Amino acid sequence: MLVYPLQAALQAATCSKTAILGRRSRNRTVNTPTAVSSISSQASYYALLDSKCSWFNANGGIGWFAHIYSDDSLPGWGLLNNGNLKFPFAPKSSC
């Protein structure tokens, strides 16, 4: 069975998927008290995705995207804050 990296990380986590990703409340996602976001962890996550480009390509051309691209969507979790990148972000488009 093929397990995707994010799925494996979620399965290995000691807290629930909801605790990691937040929950929906009145058309807005809110963080749970156990959810922690940091710029360094976000940058590391996207660097990890880039470092696995060849693996994604060899396993069916798996693609990814940033679901939460702005802190306006979910405060603290976006790539952008007030329209500015929070860290250098230039994902690979090929490898």
GIJO-V281158 format. One record per residue. N is the residue number from 1. RES is the residue in one letter. SS is DSSP state (~ for helix, > for strand, _ for the rest). OMEGA is omega in degrees with one decimal (* if undefined). Layout:
N:RES:SS:OMEGA ; N:RES:SS:OMEGA
This chain:
1:M:_:178.7 ; 2:L:_:177.3 ; 3:V:_:-178.7 ; 4:Y:_:-174.7 ; 5:P:~:-178.9 ; 6:L:~:178.2 ; 7:Q:~:179.6 ; 8:A:~:178.8 ; 9:A:~:179.0 ; 10:L:~:179.7 ; 11:Q:~:-178.0 ; 12:A:~:-177.7 ; 13:A:_:179.9 ; 14:T:_:177.5 ; 15:C:_:-174.9 ; 16:S:_:175.6 ; 17:K:~:179.1 ; 18:T:~:-179.8 ; 19:A:~:179.8 ; 20:I:~:-171.4 ; 21:L:~:-178.2 ; 22:G:_:-179.6 ; 23:R:>:180.0 ; 24:R:>:176.9 ; 25:S:>:178.9 ; 26:R:_:176.7 ; 27:N:_:177.7 ; 28:R:>:177.4 ; 29:T:>:178.4 ; 30:V:>:178.3 ; 31:N:_:171.8 ; 32:T:_:-179.2 ; 33:P:_:-178.6 ; 34:T:_:179.5 ; 35:A:_:-179.0 ; 36:V:_:177.2 ; 37:S:_:174.2 ; 38:S:_:179.7 ; 39:I:~:-178.7 ; 40:S:~:179.0 ; 41:S:~:176.5 ; 42:Q:~:-180.0 ; 43:A:~:179.0 ; 44:S:~:179.7 ; 45:Y:~:-179.9 ; 46:Y:~:173.9 ; 47:A:~:176.8 ; 48:L:~:178.1 ; 49:L:~:178.9 ; 50:D:~:-178.0 ; 51:S:~:180.0 ; 52:K:_:-177.0 ; 53:C:~:-178.7 ; 54:S:~:178.1 ; 55:W:~:178.4 ; 56:F:~:-178.5 ; 57:N:~:-177.9 ; 58:A:~:-177.1 ; 59:N:_:172.9 ; 60:G:_:179.7 ; 61:G:_:-178.5 ; 62:I:_:177.4 ; 63:G:_:177.5 ; 64:W:_:175.8 ; 65:F:_:177.6 ; 66:A:_:-178.2 ; 67:H:_:179.1 ; 68:I:_:-174.9 ; 69:Y:_:-177.5 ; 70:S:>:174.9 ; 71:D:_:175.0 ; 72:D:_:179.6 ; 73:S:_:-179.9 ; 74:L:_:-174.1 ; 75:P:_:178.3 ; 76:G:_:-172.5 ; 77:W:_:-176.3 ; 78:G:_:173.0 ; 79:L:_:-177.4 ; 80:L:>:171.7 ; 81:N:>:-175.2 ; 82:N:_:177.2 ; 83:G:_:-179.0 ; 84:N:>:176.0 ; 85:L:>:178.8 ; 86:K:_:177.9 ; 87:F:_:178.7 ; 88:P:_:-176.3 ; 89:F:_:178.3 ; 90:A:_:-175.8 ; 91:P:_:177.6 ; 92:K:_:173.6 ; 93:S:_:174.4 ; 94:S:_:177.8 ; 95:C:_:*
